[in-house]
Amino acid sequence: MVMHRHLNIISLNVNGLNSPIKRAKILSKMRKEKIDVVMLQETHLGNDEHEKLKKRGVAILFSNSVYFECTSEIKDKEGRYIFVKGKIDNNEVTFCNVYAPPGERWTLFDKIFNLVATETSGILVCAGDFNLILNLDSTNQQRRSPFNMKIRKVMQELGLIDTLRNFNPSQRDYTFYSTGTPQNGIKYLKNS
């Protein structure tokens, strides 16, 4: 299935959206950069328990310029993922947004991969903060862990593509930077 419309999609770990200023900045960025869909992780909004923990929470924002007709949604009660299925310009699309904190590994990914296999239809856009390294050109040893190898294998079986690597195979680009640690790509935008 091919969508005849170009969508500008970004994924952001916002580390909390309780500040009205931060929320306004995100909406301003959407307008200025003509972003159609924003996938947010660690919103810290919603369920009181999520707010107390100061982590979790995912959201998907659609620009007013995109008419998205939602037909169904599946949300994780702990705020780790959301699947939203619907139509854009009569094309079926499923958006999946994930926040996978370090340490919570295979159980969460197993749920997500099962939902991808059984609950998605049309074009799939899966984005988020996966807290893992998948790109094969990484210098970090984590990419060769049995867990990461298993994730890559399941992604291949499901036909998921790392779009950053697909369009920029030799570019060394990172979505996380800390002066105290090596640079690693931890956020991914996948589609099939």
RODO-2510 file (C-alpha; in nm, 4 decimals, decimal comma):
residues 192
     n   res          X          Y          Z
     1     m     0,0000     0,0000     0,0000
     2     v     0,1339     0,3404    -0,0946
     3     m     0,0249     0,6647     0,0636
     4     h     0,0119     0,9487    -0,1855
     5     r     0,0701     1,2057     0,0846
     6     h     0,4043     1,2852     0,2447
     7     l     0,3888     1,2811     0,6268
     8     n     0,6471     1,4588     0,8395
     9     i     0,6765     1,2476     1,1565
    10     i     0,9018     1,2968     1,4585
    11     s     0,9582     1,1098     1,7834
    12     l     1,0526     1,2926     2,1046
    13     n     1,1282     1,1779     2,4572
    14     v     0,9998     1,4864     2,6382
    15     n     1,0838     1,3758     2,9949
    16     g     0,7604     1,5284     3,1224
    17     l     0,4923     1,7542     2,9804
    18     n     0,3643     1,9016     3,3044
    19     s     0,4998     2,2459     3,2156
    20     p     0,2656     2,4596     3,0022
    21     i     0,5759     2,6211     2,8489
    22     k     0,7091     2,2838     2,7312
    23     r     0,3706     2,1886     2,5848
    24     a     0,3537     2,5220     2,4013
    25     k     0,7063     2,4709     2,2618
    26     i     0,6118     2,1324     2,1187
    27     l     0,2998     2,2721     1,9532
    28     s     0,5000     2,5674     1,8205
    29     k     0,7614     2,3279     1,6768
    30     m     0,4819     2,1332     1,5055
    31     r     0,3528     2,4486     1,3387
    32     k     0,6903     2,6012     1,2447
    33     e     0,8388     2,2805     1,1043
    34     k     0,5105     2,1626     0,9515
    35     i     0,5208     1,8365     1,1444
    36     d     0,2182     1,6173     1,0782
    37     v     0,2579     1,3570     1,3531
    38     v     0,4497     1,3758     1,6814
    39     m     0,5180     1,0638     1,8869
    40     l     0,5920     1,1605     2,2490
    41     q     0,7481     0,9416     2,5157
    42     e     0,7750     0,9953     2,8920
    43     t     0,4900     1,2450     2,8994
    44     h     0,4316     1,1881     3,2747
    45     l     0,0668     1,2727     3,2104
    46     g    -0,2505     1,0794     3,2708
    47     n    -0,2799     0,8090     3,5312
    48     d    -0,1897     0,9359     3,8801
    49     e     0,0512     0,6472     3,9302
    50     h     0,2493     0,7467     3,6190
    51     e     0,2726     1,1040     3,7502
    52     k     0,4083     0,9872     4,0865
    53     l     0,6752     0,7746     3,9216
    54     k     0,7862     1,0638     3,6943
    55     k     0,8277     0,8268     3,4035
    56     r     0,6115     0,6530     3,1491
    57     g     0,3366     0,7835     2,9334
    58     v     0,3199     0,7976     2,5553
    59     a     0,1116     1,0137     2,3246
    60     i     0,0561     1,0677     1,9543
    61     l    -0,0294     1,4171     1,8313
    62     f    -0,1743     1,4869     1,4885
    63     s    -0,1512     1,8244     1,3197
    64     n    -0,4744     1,9986     1,2248
    65     s    -0,3581     1,9662     0,8631
    66     v    -0,3897     1,5856     0,8835
    67     y    -0,7351     1,4358     0,8983
    68     f    -0,6840     1,1097     1,0876
    69     e    -0,9983     0,9021     1,1288
    70     c    -0,9320     0,6798     1,4318
    71     t    -1,0954     0,3372     1,4162
    72     s    -0,9336     0,1717     1,7204
    73     e    -0,6668     0,2103     1,9849
    74     i    -0,4815    -0,0174     2,2214
    75     k    -0,3069     0,1329     2,5240
    76     d    -0,0763    -0,0267     2,7750
    77     k    -0,2082     0,0359     3,1276
    78     e     0,1446     0,1249     3,2412
    79     g     0,1890     0,3874     2,9711
    80     r     0,4576     0,1993     2,7773
    81     y     0,2898     0,1862     2,4359
    82     i    -0,0103     0,2931     2,2347
    83     f    -0,1371     0,1596     1,9024
    84     v    -0,3752     0,3843     1,7086
    85     k    -0,5351     0,2484     1,3941
    86     g    -0,7265     0,4556     1,1426
    87     k    -0,7314     0,6191     0,8020
    88     i    -0,5551     0,9111     0,6377
    89     d    -0,6799     0,9966     0,2877
    90     n    -0,8574     0,6574     0,2713
    91     n    -0,5310     0,4745     0,3470
    92     e    -0,5280     0,2421     0,6469
    93     v    -0,2516     0,3405     0,8877
    94     t    -0,1459     0,2056     1,2257
    95     f     0,0698     0,4218     1,4505
    96     c     0,2581     0,2568     1,7352
    97     n     0,4454     0,4641     1,9933
    98     v     0,6707     0,2919     2,2485
    99     y     0,8621     0,3887     2,5602
   100     a     1,0769     0,0957     2,6732
   101     p     1,2800     0,1898     2,9806
   102     p     1,6134     0,0192     3,0403
   103     g     1,5737    -0,3121     3,2180
   104     e     1,2155    -0,3883     3,1124
   105     r     1,2987    -0,5923     2,8130
   106     w     1,1627    -0,9006     2,6522
   107     t     0,8175    -0,9121     2,8155
   108     l     0,7356    -0,5637     2,6856
   109     f     0,8801    -0,6232     2,3380
   110     d     0,7039    -0,9592     2,3165
   111     k     0,3690    -0,7841     2,3788
   112     i     0,4498    -0,5133     2,1241
   113     f     0,5633    -0,7595     1,8549
   114     n     0,2514    -0,9728     1,9108
   115     l     0,0334    -0,6629     1,8679
   116     v     0,2248    -0,5650     1,5533
   117     a     0,1636    -0,9135     1,4123
   118     t    -0,2057    -0,9344     1,5061
   119     e    -0,3549    -0,5865     1,5458
   120     t    -0,2044    -0,3681     1,2743
   121     s    -0,3316    -0,3109     0,9240
   122     g    -0,2283    -0,0992     0,6312
   123     i     0,0837     0,1105     0,6686
   124     l     0,2586     0,0672     1,0042
   125     v     0,4570     0,3495     1,1629
   126     c     0,6253     0,2438     1,4859
   127     a     0,8371     0,4976     1,6710
   128     g     0,9605     0,5664     2,0191
   129     d     1,2339     0,5418     2,2724
   130     f     1,3409     0,1781     2,2684
   131     n     1,6555     0,2266     2,4811
   132     l     1,8571    -0,0151     2,2725
   133     i     2,1076    -0,0127     1,9916
   134     l     2,0115    -0,1864     1,6707
   135     n     2,2311    -0,0322     1,4045
   136     l     2,4989    -0,2731     1,2927
   137     d     2,7606     0,0010     1,2533
   138     s     2,7542     0,0840     1,6227
   139     t     3,0818     0,0596     1,8116
   140     n     2,8983    -0,0307     2,1318
   141     q     2,9078    -0,3956     2,2422
   142     q     2,5383    -0,3837     2,3425
   143     r     2,4332    -0,4257     1,9781
   144     r     2,5733    -0,7829     1,9812
   145     s     2,3842    -0,8914     2,2930
   146     p     2,1519    -1,1923     2,2571
   147     f     1,8572    -0,9636     2,3371
   148     n     1,9403    -0,7164     2,0596
   149     m     2,0051    -0,9984     1,8122
   150     k     1,6631    -1,1446     1,8968
   151     i     1,4963    -0,8029     1,8522
   152     r     1,6603    -0,7615     1,5098
   153     k     1,5487    -1,1121     1,4084
   154     v     1,1847    -1,0487     1,5065
   155     m     1,1902    -0,7092     1,3329
   156     q     1,3140    -0,8776     1,0158
   157     e     1,0428    -1,1454     1,0405
   158     l     0,7757    -0,8743     1,0802
   159     g     0,9179    -0,6683     0,7938
   160     l     1,0012    -0,3683     1,0139
   161     i     1,2578    -0,1248     0,8724
   162     d     1,4744     0,1232     1,0612
   163     t     1,4001     0,4190     0,8358
   164     l     1,6943     0,6296     0,9559
   165     r     1,9388     0,3522     0,8605
   166     n     1,7463     0,2698     0,5443
   167     f     1,7768     0,6245     0,4080
   168     n     2,1163     0,7028     0,5674
   169     p     2,3074     0,3714     0,5778
   170     s     2,6550     0,5188     0,6290
   171     q     2,5693     0,8271     0,8333
   172     r     2,6693     0,8095     1,1992
   173     d     2,3756     0,9808     1,3610
   174     y     2,2547     0,9620     1,7177
   175     t     1,9321     1,0439     1,8901
   176     f     2,0869     1,0592     2,2359
   177     y     2,3948     1,2399     2,3508
   178     s     2,5525     1,2633     2,6929
   179     t     2,8981     1,4039     2,7594
   180     g     2,9594     1,1331     3,0193
   181     t     2,8731     0,8300     2,8086
   182     p     2,9387     0,7045     2,4573
   183     q     2,6899     0,8107     2,1911
   184     n     2,4238     0,5582     2,1049
   185     g     2,1196     0,5496     1,8815
   186     i     1,8297     0,4665     2,1106
   187     k     1,5213     0,6027     1,9367
   188     y     1,3910     0,4441     1,6231
   189     l     1,1293     0,5062     1,3613
   190     k     1,0170     0,1780     1,2102
   191     n     0,7762     0,1144     0,9331
   192     s     0,6538    -0,1645     0,7125
***
